[in-house]
């Protein structure tokens, strides 16, 4: 059995940066891919459709993976 030292959560600033790194490319790509199909939609409906995909994807898939990668990188350098 391997004993590891407890890890501390990243600061709120690091979490915000990681979340932005997840959200920005997803929104940019989503806007680009949706543009041909939603050009005539009202802006609020476009935002609703985009965030219905981006937010759950970011919360459940992308951000946790980026946080794990951040932990591996910072743990290796300590």
C-alpha positions in Angstrom: 0.0 0.0 0.0 1.3 3.4 -1.0 0.7 6.3 1.3 0.5 9.7 -0.3 0.5 13.1 1.3 -2.9 14.9 1.3 -3.2 17.4 -1.4 -4.7 20.8 -1.0 -7.3 22.2 -3.4 -6.0 24.8 -5.9 -6.6 28.4 -5.1 -9.8 30.0 -6.4 -7.7 31.9 -8.9 -6.2 28.7 -10.4 -9.7 27.1 -10.5 -11.0 30.1 -12.3 -8.2 30.0 -14.8 -8.7 26.3 -15.4 -12.4 26.8 -15.8 -11.8 29.6 -18.3 -9.4 27.4 -20.2 -12.1 24.8 -20.5 -15.0 27.1 -21.3 -13.5 29.5 -23.9 -12.5 27.0 -26.5 -15.7 25.1 -26.1 -17.8 28.3 -26.6 -15.7 29.4 -29.5 -16.0 26.1 -31.2 -19.7 25.8 -30.4 -20.5 29.2 -31.8 -18.6 28.4 -35.0 -20.3 25.1 -35.4 -23.8 26.4 -34.6 -23.6 29.5 -36.7 -24.9 28.1 -39.9 -27.9 26.5 -38.2 -28.8 29.2 -35.7 -28.2 32.4 -37.6 -31.8 33.4 -37.6 -32.4 32.4 -33.9 -32.7 35.1 -31.3 -29.5 35.6 -29.3 -31.0 34.3 -26.1 -32.0 31.0 -27.8 -28.6 30.6 -29.3 -27.0 31.1 -25.9 -29.5 28.7 -24.3 -28.6 26.0 -26.9 -24.9 26.5 -26.6 -24.8 26.6 -22.8 -27.0 23.5 -22.6 -24.1 21.6 -24.2 -21.0 23.5 -23.0 -21.8 23.8 -19.2 -22.5 20.1 -18.5 -19.6 19.0 -20.7 -17.2 21.4 -18.9 -18.5 20.6 -15.4 -18.5 16.8 -15.8 -15.8 16.1 -18.3 -13.3 18.9 -19.3 -12.7 20.8 -16.0 -12.2 17.6 -13.9 -9.6 16.4 -16.4 -7.8 19.7 -16.5 -7.8 19.8 -12.7 -6.3 16.3 -12.6 -3.7 17.4 -15.1 -2.9 20.5 -13.1 -2.5 18.4 -10.0 -0.2 15.9 -11.7 2.0 18.8 -13.1 2.2 20.7 -9.8 2.7 17.5 -7.7 5.6 16.5 -9.9 7.3 19.8 -9.4 7.0 19.8 -5.6 
